[in-house]
């Protein structure tokens, strides 16, 4: 913390709590409380039960969770590969051309995600790539939406790399491919894992584009939460939302451990 005065530190913490509690913590606590309630007519929930979690961890909900995990992992890996390749290629371009490349990758997040969903639906609803009604159209849409974050993260890391390591390897006779795999990518590993975690978290929570594309046999968990709350099952939907948050945080914790180990290499 850059504030050195004790009174100033207390003031900063007070402002932080005043902003954090109502804007971030309170909504999450409300969802958590609703997931254990049978009815909520007062300030606090009443009729505490775990029945909602039994419904949220079996049957259709468990299948939807598996669908979300498979979709998020696949989309994150595809986005990481595409974004890293583009960032590495863009680093060799002139500044003007690199700006154009950056703008192209940022474009999907500069427009509403429902527009991306519609464009993917139109593009893959006719030959030669007829993917409408399959799981792949959902995965492609998620990949398009999160690739920008992977590209930006890796691009920023590349600009901070010390070229001395690559120059030393090249001066010793290492080929460009060897320098890439044994020098450059290991140095980028912390940024790659951070980008993968961000892409995974964004994919797990994506709803707008998914609603336009998902087939009946490939229903991600956010769609199930929306369907539950839309028909009035708010408490069950809250339990499913808590399961979604827990699964996402668990994967992000694992990714953070990998990133920490990569940082000490």
Phi and psi in degrees as a GROMACS rama.xvg file:
@    title "Ramachandran Plot"
@    xaxis  label "Phi"
@    yaxis  label "Psi"
@TYPE xy
-81.2954  -10.8435  UNK-2
-87.0673  125.459  UNK-3
-101.225  -25.8633  UNK-4
-71.6991  138.495  UNK-5
-63.5257  -43.1328  UNK-6
-64.1102  -39.3205  UNK-7
-66.1195  -37.6266  UNK-8
-63.0089  -44.2085  UNK-9
-62.5176  -37.4472  UNK-10
-66.0524  -40.8873  UNK-11
-64.4269  -43.8183  UNK-12
-64.7658  -37.0116  UNK-13
-65.0698  -43.5046  UNK-14
-64.0993  -40.7602  UNK-15
-60.3293  -46.1829  UNK-16
-65.7727  -38.5562  UNK-17
-63.6879  -32.5768  UNK-18
-85.3654  -39.1927  UNK-19
-72.0751  -45.0768  UNK-20
-62.097  -52.6842  UNK-21
-74.6264  -30.1034  UNK-22
-87.6348  -32.6372  UNK-23
-120.755  -53.4139  UNK-24
-71.5971  -43.8601  UNK-25
-61.4897  -46.2439  UNK-26
-59.0429  -38.93  UNK-27
-68.0578  -38.5153  UNK-28
-66.5503  -34.8205  UNK-29
-64.6531  -44.194  UNK-30
-63.2768  -42.2072  UNK-31
-63.6073  -43.1529  UNK-32
-65.5098  -40.33  UNK-33
-65.168  -28.6864  UNK-34
-69.0152  -18.2964  UNK-35
-105.951  5.16547  UNK-36
-103.488  150.733  UNK-37
-98.6709  -26.8213  UNK-38
-157.084  158.2  UNK-39
-144.124  96.5943  UNK-40
-115.376  -10.9353  UNK-41
-116.266  -156.089  UNK-42
-69.3879  -38.9559  UNK-43
-113.299  153.117  UNK-44
-68.7823  157.988  UNK-45
-136.412  166.672  UNK-46
67.4552  54.7889  UNK-47
-63.0283  138.201  UNK-48
-156.017  156.083  UNK-49
-108.603  10.2856  UNK-50
-62.9693  -32.8875  UNK-51
-63.5738  -34.7005  UNK-52
-73.6627  -28.8819  UNK-53
-65.1422  -36.9516  UNK-54
-73.0974  -29.8802  UNK-55
-82.8038  -7.54764  UNK-56
-122.522  22.1879  UNK-57
-152.101  165.755  UNK-58
62.2186  -130.759  UNK-59
-62.6366  -37.5967  UNK-60
-67.1669  -41.0245  UNK-61
-65.5189  -40.1614  UNK-62
-63.9491  -40.5027  UNK-63
-65.5775  -37.2602  UNK-64
-63.9267  -43.5177  UNK-65
-60.9553  -41.9902  UNK-66
-60.2906  -44.8252  UNK-67
-63.4478  -42.2261  UNK-68
-64.6535  -45.1648  UNK-69
-64.2243  -43.4392  UNK-70
-62.3813  -46.5857  UNK-71
-66.5164  -43.2599  UNK-72
-65.2769  -45.8359  UNK-73
-64.311  -46.3133  UNK-74
-63.7045  -38.0872  UNK-75
-65.4648  -42.5705  UNK-76
-66.2345  -42.6021  UNK-77
-64.3014  -43.112  UNK-78
-65.3464  -39.8427  UNK-79
-65.7017  -42.027  UNK-80
-65.0344  -46.0908  UNK-81
-67.4556  -46.5278  UNK-82
-65.1006  -38.8209  UNK-83
-67.1103  -45.1288  UNK-84
-58.9425  -44.5958  UNK-85
-66.7631  -38.1947  UNK-86
-66.737  -41.3897  UNK-87
-66.3985  -40.3813  UNK-88
-69.0693  -38.964  UNK-89
-68.0829  -25.9267  UNK-90
-64.6447  -24.0902  UNK-91
-89.707  -4.25696  UNK-92
-86.7696  164.462  UNK-93
-69.4632  160.22  UNK-94
-58.997  -39.6109  UNK-95
-65.4841  -43.6269  UNK-96
-69.1677  -33.746  UNK-97
-66.6716  -35.1087  UNK-98
-65.0609  -38.8139  UNK-99
-63.7981  -43.302  UNK-100
-62.7348  -43.0832  UNK-101
-61.8538  -40.4418  UNK-102
-64.9346  -37.5489  UNK-103
-65.5652  -37.3862  UNK-104
-77.4216  -27.5224  UNK-105
-80.6902  -19.4089  UNK-106
-53.9656  -43.3334  UNK-107
-61.1427  -27.0768  UNK-108
-94.8596  -5.51077  UNK-109
-85.8744  -12.0334  UNK-110
-116.299  159.232  UNK-111
-57.7088  143.8  UNK-112
-63.7205  -25.0326  UNK-113
-66.4993  -29.6007  UNK-114
-68.1388  -40.6004  UNK-115
-62.5518  -42.8153  UNK-116
-60.1101  -42.691  UNK-117
-65.0163  -41.623  UNK-118
-65.3217  -40.0929  UNK-119
-66.0938  -39.6736  UNK-120
-61.4997  -44.4881  UNK-121
-67.7789  -40.4001  UNK-122
-68.7429  -32.64  UNK-123
-115.486  27.9737  UNK-124
-106.955  11.516  UNK-125
-150.542  158.193  UNK-126
-58.8311  154.568  UNK-127
-85.5977  -12.7337  UNK-128
-111.991  89.9132  UNK-129
-96.8935  94.5627  UNK-130
-112.305  -3.6384  UNK-131
-61.7249  131.455  UNK-132
91.154  3.87721  UNK-133
-116.905  166.442  UNK-134
-68.09  -24.8612  UNK-135
-68.476  -29.3947  UNK-136
-68.681  -32.3252  UNK-137
-69.7609  -43.8589  UNK-138
-63.3498  -40.8806  UNK-139
-63.7658  -43.4435  UNK-140
-61.3551  -43.1887  UNK-141
-64.2965  -39.5666  UNK-142
-62.236  -44.5358  UNK-143
-60.4232  -39.9059  UNK-144
-71.8534  -31.7795  UNK-145
-103.643  -9.36898  UNK-146
-62.0814  -33.9959  UNK-147
-57.8156  -39.3134  UNK-148
-70.7003  -37.6491  UNK-149
-65.1553  -43.5721  UNK-150
-63.3898  -45.4357  UNK-151
-65.9537  -39.9878  UNK-152
-65.0448  -46.114  UNK-153
-70.3492  -37.5069  UNK-154
-60.6081  -42.8025  UNK-155
-64.6345  -36.9573  UNK-156
-69.7475  -35.7173  UNK-157
-64.1838  -39.2313  UNK-158
-65.8314  -20.6978  UNK-159
-94.4457  -3.90641  UNK-160
-69.4426  141.095  UNK-161
-82.0326  116.782  UNK-162
-68.4848  -8.60959  UNK-163
-62.7967  -35.2002  UNK-164
-64.3647  -46.1136  UNK-165
-66.892  -39.8221  UNK-166
-64.8527  -38.0594  UNK-167
-65.5977  -42.9416  UNK-168
-64.6451  -41.2352  UNK-169
-66.8584  -36.6316  UNK-170
-66.9936  -23.1598  UNK-171
-87.9624  3.78358  UNK-172
98.954  8.13657  UNK-173
-71.5783  138.025  UNK-174
-75.7755  159.652  UNK-175
-55.8084  -39.6493  UNK-176
-65.0546  -38.6382  UNK-177
-67.3584  -41.204  UNK-178
-61.6545  -39.7506  UNK-179
-64.6648  -49.773  UNK-180
-77.9255  -32.5117  UNK-181
-104.819  -12.5647  UNK-182
-121.497  -57.34  UNK-183
-70.7873  -51.4812  UNK-184
-64.0501  -41.4279  UNK-185
-59.9463  -35.1373  UNK-186
-68.9455  -27.5149  UNK-187
-89.0554  -3.23856  UNK-188
-56.9811  -42.8326  UNK-189
-59.1574  -40.6597  UNK-190
-69.9472  -34.233  UNK-191
-66.1437  -42.1397  UNK-192
-68.443  -37.5379  UNK-193
-63.7783  -42.325  UNK-194
-64.2189  -39.7813  UNK-195
-63.1801  -42.0947  UNK-196
-64.1074  -41.5818  UNK-197
-64.8979  -44.5897  UNK-198
-61.7179  -40.754  UNK-199
-63.2082  -47.0016  UNK-200
-62.8246  -42.2887  UNK-201
-66.1967  -38.8274  UNK-202
-68.3277  -37.9451  UNK-203
-62.5553  -30.1312  UNK-204
-100.732  2.14186  UNK-205
-69.799  131.775  UNK-206
-128.444  -46.6416  UNK-207
-58.6802  -54.2277  UNK-208
-67.9466  -35.1678  UNK-209
-63.1542  -37.6603  UNK-210
-60.4662  -28.5871  UNK-211
-83.6579  -15.7577  UNK-212
-121.332  -25.9688  UNK-213
-67.5343  135.833  UNK-214
-82.8247  164.321  UNK-215
-59.9278  -28.889  UNK-216
-92.7605  8.91159  UNK-217
-141.306  73.292  UNK-218
-103.811  107.897  UNK-219
-68.6575  163.892  UNK-220
-64.6458  -39.3106  UNK-221
-58.2776  -34.9389  UNK-222
-65.9015  -39.7158  UNK-223
-65.8527  -38.3222  UNK-224
-63.6938  -44.5807  UNK-225
-62.0332  -42.7968  UNK-226
-64.4725  -39.8467  UNK-227
-65.6993  -45.7017  UNK-228
-71.1078  -30.599  UNK-229
-67.0343  -32.0066  UNK-230
-92.5076  8.78605  UNK-231
95.3987  0.648619  UNK-232
-86.3482  68.3981  UNK-233
-67.2706  -38.6336  UNK-234
-71.1664  -40.7364  UNK-235
-65.4243  -41.8392  UNK-236
-61.4435  -36.2406  UNK-237
-65.5949  -40.4057  UNK-238
-64.2001  -41.6023  UNK-239
-64.5549  -37.5763  UNK-240
-64.5765  -39.0251  UNK-241
-64.6615  -39.7326  UNK-242
-62.2902  -40.7714  UNK-243
-62.2073  -45.0286  UNK-244
-63.7818  -41.5903  UNK-245
-65.2989  -43.4841  UNK-246
-63.7818  -41.3028  UNK-247
-65.2388  -45.605  UNK-248
-64.6945  -35.7606  UNK-249
-63.5974  -45.7284  UNK-250
-65.4715  -40.5835  UNK-251
-64.8295  -33.5716  UNK-252
-64.5247  -42.6539  UNK-253
-63.345  -43.3705  UNK-254
-62.9263  -39.2191  UNK-255
-64.9637  -34.5274  UNK-256
-66.4062  -40.7549  UNK-257
-64.4027  -41.1566  UNK-258
-64.1469  -39.6887  UNK-259
-63.3795  -43.6141  UNK-260
-64.6363  -37.3147  UNK-261
-66.5798  -31.8851  UNK-262
-70.0335  -27.0286  UNK-263
-91.8602  0.49763  UNK-264
